[in-house]
């Protein structure tokens, strides 16, 4: 075999090898598309079956599908349903035993796996899931797991009363942090009256301030008297919290103590009062804000200027024109 024939033979072998590789890849693509089509048909059938069962209609036999497959289908359907339909779907999922693996994983000896299970329990939010989340929050040996369970309950509007929440998470043994603040704010719309009762206890001023701040997220106008009293508290942190809560609540009567706080001797309180005035859109505060443009503290002057640009833009523009002339 001469050199030319060797080159032709090598080229032919390479071409045949490339053809075989192309043929294998094409066949794999065909199998993948065919398998995807089967999975799409299966998912459509499962979805149709669950929707029919939720509506009380006759449905295809659901027992022929595996638990993981049904769980994936429920996860797709759940965000589309509301109210009674969502509740019925979760009840059917519990009857099918679909959530049992997720609940079982929440008993894992590894904290990371329990946390992953908590995220799934939060996503589904059925009665069984909420019950297991409460157990984890109350009795798990790992503080991170307890906190994750608390946030999962908050996401489902199922937090326990605030006094129990404080006791379970042992908050009073330490200073509040941002996670504590978030949980208190989530609890306030559920238990505004009990949050007010907490203020009758002997509390650390930092915790008292955070509870007052959380009342602003309660959407309950009955807390306005508590905020009014707190706005005159001797502790500046509590006064700041009362101003922040008043701004968040948005009750018009709060203008009385918000404008008065613009004259507070503590810088942080004046700054919070400026922010509250802006948030509430208090044009009656414009004279006091104009005075604060000459405040001894730089940040107060800057924040007052910004508030005036928001509340009295025409006045600010006229003053800028005068200054430039």
FENNORQUI-V531168 format. One record per residue. N is the residue number from 1. RES is the residue in three letters. PSI is psi in whole degrees, 0 to 359 (none if undefined). OMEGA is omega in radians with two decimals (NA if undefined). NEAR is the number of other C-alpha atoms within 12 Angstrom. Layout:
# FENNORQUI-V531168
n	res	psi	omega	near
N	RES	PSI	OMEGA	NEAR
N	RES	PSI	OMEGA	NEAR
This chain:
# FENNORQUI-V531168
n	res	psi	omega	near
1	UNK	120	-3.13	8
2	UNK	178	-3.06	8
3	UNK	322	-3.13	9
4	UNK	315	-3.14	10
5	UNK	324	3.10	11
6	UNK	319	3.12	12
7	UNK	317	3.14	13
8	UNK	318	3.14	14
9	UNK	316	3.12	15
10	UNK	320	3.12	14
11	UNK	319	3.14	14
12	UNK	318	3.13	14
13	UNK	316	3.12	14
14	UNK	317	3.14	14
15	UNK	319	3.12	14
16	UNK	320	3.11	14
17	UNK	318	3.12	14
18	UNK	320	3.12	14
19	UNK	318	3.12	14
20	UNK	316	3.12	14
21	UNK	315	3.12	14
22	UNK	320	3.14	14
23	UNK	318	3.12	14
24	UNK	315	-3.14	14
25	UNK	321	3.12	14
26	UNK	318	3.14	14
27	UNK	319	3.10	14
28	UNK	320	3.11	14
29	UNK	320	3.11	14
30	UNK	315	3.13	14
31	UNK	320	-3.13	14
32	UNK	317	3.14	15
33	UNK	322	3.11	14
34	UNK	319	3.10	14
35	UNK	320	3.11	14
36	UNK	321	3.11	14
37	UNK	320	3.10	14
38	UNK	318	3.14	14
39	UNK	321	3.11	18
40	UNK	317	3.11	17
41	UNK	318	3.13	14
42	UNK	314	-3.12	23
43	UNK	322	3.10	27
44	UNK	318	-3.13	22
45	UNK	319	3.12	23
46	UNK	314	-3.14	33
47	UNK	315	3.12	30
48	UNK	319	-3.12	25
49	UNK	315	-3.12	29
50	UNK	320	3.12	40
51	UNK	323	3.08	31
52	UNK	319	3.14	21
53	UNK	322	3.10	26
54	UNK	322	-3.13	28
55	UNK	357	3.14	19
56	UNK	17	-3.12	14
57	UNK	165	3.07	12
58	UNK	132	-3.05	14
59	UNK	160	3.07	18
60	UNK	150	-3.10	19
61	UNK	113	-3.08	15
62	UNK	347	-3.04	29
63	UNK	351	-3.10	17
64	UNK	353	3.12	14
65	UNK	150	3.14	23
66	UNK	162	-3.08	17
67	UNK	318	-3.13	23
68	UNK	323	3.11	20
69	UNK	317	3.12	26
70	UNK	324	3.11	34
71	UNK	317	3.11	32
72	UNK	322	3.13	25
73	UNK	317	3.13	31
74	UNK	321	3.11	37
75	UNK	328	3.10	29
76	UNK	322	-3.05	22
77	UNK	324	-2.96	28
78	UNK	315	-3.13	31
79	UNK	345	-3.09	18
80	UNK	349	-3.05	15
81	UNK	154	3.14	21
82	UNK	159	3.00	14
83	UNK	228	-3.06	13
84	UNK	326	3.13	13
85	UNK	319	3.11	22
86	UNK	316	3.14	27
87	UNK	317	3.13	22
88	UNK	322	3.12	25
89	UNK	318	3.13	40
90	UNK	322	3.08	38
91	UNK	319	3.10	26
92	UNK	321	3.11	30
93	UNK	320	3.10	38
94	UNK	320	3.12	26
95	UNK	326	3.11	19
96	UNK	353	-3.10	26
97	UNK	19	-3.06	22
98	UNK	327	-3.07	33
99	UNK	0	-3.04	38
100	UNK	322	3.13	24
101	UNK	320	3.12	22
102	UNK	316	3.11	34
103	UNK	320	3.13	34
104	UNK	321	3.13	22
105	UNK	336	3.14	24
106	UNK	352	3.07	36
107	UNK	8	-3.09	26
108	UNK	152	3.11	20
109	UNK	347	-3.12	15
110	UNK	128	-3.11	17
111	UNK	321	-3.12	24
112	UNK	321	3.12	18
113	UNK	326	3.08	19
114	UNK	322	3.11	34
115	UNK	317	3.09	34
116	UNK	319	3.11	25
117	UNK	322	3.12	32
118	UNK	319	3.14	42
119	UNK	321	3.09	29
120	UNK	319	3.09	33
121	UNK	320	3.10	40
122	UNK	319	-3.09	35
123	UNK	320	-3.09	30
124	UNK	313	3.01	39
125	UNK	29	3.08	37
126	UNK	177	-3.14	32
127	UNK	318	3.12	27
128	UNK	317	3.14	27
129	UNK	315	-3.13	37
130	UNK	318	3.11	34
131	UNK	318	3.13	26
132	UNK	323	3.09	36
133	UNK	321	3.11	44
134	UNK	320	3.09	35
135	UNK	316	-3.13	25
136	UNK	319	-3.13	36
137	UNK	324	-3.04	38
138	UNK	328	-2.93	28
139	UNK	359	-3.14	21
140	UNK	146	-3.07	29
141	UNK	345	-3.08	19
142	UNK	127	-3.08	20
143	UNK	325	3.13	21
144	UNK	319	3.12	23
145	UNK	318	3.12	34
146	UNK	318	-3.13	30
147	UNK	318	3.10	35
148	UNK	320	3.11	35
149	UNK	322	3.12	46
150	UNK	317	3.13	47
151	UNK	326	3.08	38
152	UNK	320	3.08	36
153	UNK	321	3.11	40
154	UNK	319	-3.14	34
155	UNK	334	3.13	25
156	UNK	8	-3.14	27
157	UNK	37	-3.04	22
158	UNK	26	3.10	32
159	UNK	148	3.05	35
160	UNK	171	3.10	35
161	UNK	149	-3.00	29
162	UNK	324	3.14	36
163	UNK	321	3.08	28
164	UNK	323	3.11	23
165	UNK	315	3.11	34
166	UNK	320	-3.10	30
167	UNK	315	-3.07	16
168	UNK	316	-3.09	27
169	UNK	3	3.05	34
170	UNK	48	-3.11	20
171	UNK	328	-3.02	27
172	UNK	351	3.12	23
173	UNK	1	-3.09	13
174	UNK	175	3.11	14
175	UNK	151	3.14	19
176	UNK	147	3.04	25
177	UNK	185	-3.05	15
178	UNK	326	3.10	13
179	UNK	320	3.09	20
180	UNK	317	-3.12	31
181	UNK	318	3.14	28
182	UNK	319	3.13	23
183	UNK	321	3.09	38
184	UNK	318	3.12	44
185	UNK	325	3.09	33
186	UNK	329	-3.11	36
187	UNK	332	-3.03	40
188	UNK	315	3.14	40
189	UNK	336	-3.12	30
190	UNK	324	-3.01	27
191	UNK	60	-3.11	31
192	UNK	321	-3.12	33
193	UNK	320	-3.14	26
194	UNK	330	3.05	25
195	UNK	322	3.10	40
196	UNK	320	3.11	32
197	UNK	326	3.11	22
198	UNK	327	-3.10	30
199	UNK	347	3.09	31
200	UNK	349	3.12	16
201	UNK	166	3.01	16
202	UNK	100	-3.05	12
203	UNK	152	2.95	23
204	UNK	139	-3.12	22
205	UNK	327	3.13	25
206	UNK	317	3.11	27
207	UNK	321	3.11	31
208	UNK	318	3.14	37
209	UNK	318	-3.11	37
210	UNK	325	3.10	40
211	UNK	319	3.10	49
212	UNK	317	3.08	47
213	UNK	317	-3.11	44
214	UNK	331	3.13	45
215	UNK	332	3.10	50
216	UNK	340	3.14	41
217	UNK	5	-3.05	35
218	UNK	339	-3.06	31
219	UNK	25	-3.11	26
220	UNK	109	-3.04	27
221	UNK	347	3.12	25
222	UNK	349	-3.13	20
223	UNK	0	-3.00	37
224	UNK	326	3.11	36
225	UNK	323	3.09	23
226	UNK	319	3.14	37
227	UNK	324	3.11	43
228	UNK	315	3.13	34
229	UNK	321	-3.12	23
230	UNK	333	-3.13	37
231	UNK	345	3.11	39
232	UNK	13	-3.13	25
233	UNK	146	3.12	25
234	UNK	334	-3.10	17
235	UNK	123	-3.11	23
236	UNK	330	3.11	28
237	UNK	322	3.12	30
238	UNK	323	3.08	35
239	UNK	318	3.10	42
240	UNK	317	3.13	42
241	UNK	319	3.13	42
242	UNK	321	3.12	43
243	UNK	317	3.12	54
244	UNK	315	-3.14	43
245	UNK	321	3.13	44
246	UNK	319	3.12	47
247	UNK	318	-3.14	38
248	UNK	319	-3.12	31
249	UNK	321	3.05	32
250	UNK	19	3.12	30
251	UNK	131	-3.07	29
252	UNK	332	-3.11	22
253	UNK	342	-3.14	20
254	UNK	343	3.13	37
255	UNK	329	-3.11	32
256	UNK	306	-3.07	26
257	UNK	341	3.07	38
258	UNK	313	3.13	47
259	UNK	321	3.11	37
260	UNK	326	-3.11	28
261	UNK	347	3.08	38
262	UNK	344	3.09	41
263	UNK	11	-3.10	25
264	UNK	142	-3.14	30
265	UNK	343	-3.10	20
266	UNK	130	-3.07	22
267	UNK	314	-3.09	26
268	UNK	326	3.13	27
269	UNK	318	3.09	34
270	UNK	318	3.11	38
271	UNK	318	3.12	39
272	UNK	324	3.11	39
273	UNK	323	3.08	47
274	UNK	314	3.13	49
275	UNK	318	3.14	37
276	UNK	321	3.11	43
277	UNK	318	3.12	42
278	UNK	314	-3.11	34
279	UNK	321	-3.12	28
280	UNK	352	-3.13	31
281	UNK	44	-3.04	27
282	UNK	94	3.09	32
283	UNK	338	3.08	26
284	UNK	344	-3.14	22
285	UNK	356	-3.06	34
286	UNK	316	3.11	30
287	UNK	316	3.13	23
288	UNK	321	3.11	30
289	UNK	323	3.08	42
290	UNK	321	3.09	29
291	UNK	323	-3.11	19
292	UNK	350	3.05	33
293	UNK	345	3.07	26
294	UNK	17	-3.12	17
295	UNK	154	-3.13	25
296	UNK	338	-3.12	15
297	UNK	130	-3.09	18
298	UNK	314	-3.09	15
299	UNK	325	3.10	20
300	UNK	317	3.12	33
301	UNK	316	-3.13	25
302	UNK	315	-3.12	22
303	UNK	323	3.09	31
304	UNK	320	3.11	37
305	UNK	315	3.13	34
306	UNK	320	3.13	25
307	UNK	320	3.13	36
308	UNK	325	3.08	35
309	UNK	330	-3.14	25
310	UNK	318	-3.03	26
311	UNK	329	-3.11	29
312	UNK	66	-3.07	25
313	UNK	326	-3.13	17
314	UNK	321	3.12	14
315	UNK	317	3.14	21
316	UNK	319	3.14	23
317	UNK	318	3.14	17
318	UNK	320	3.13	15
319	UNK	324	3.11	17
320	UNK	323	3.10	14
321	UNK	316	3.12	11
322	UNK	320	-3.11	10
323	UNK	329	-3.10	9
324	UNK	344	-3.11	8
325	UNK	none	NA	7
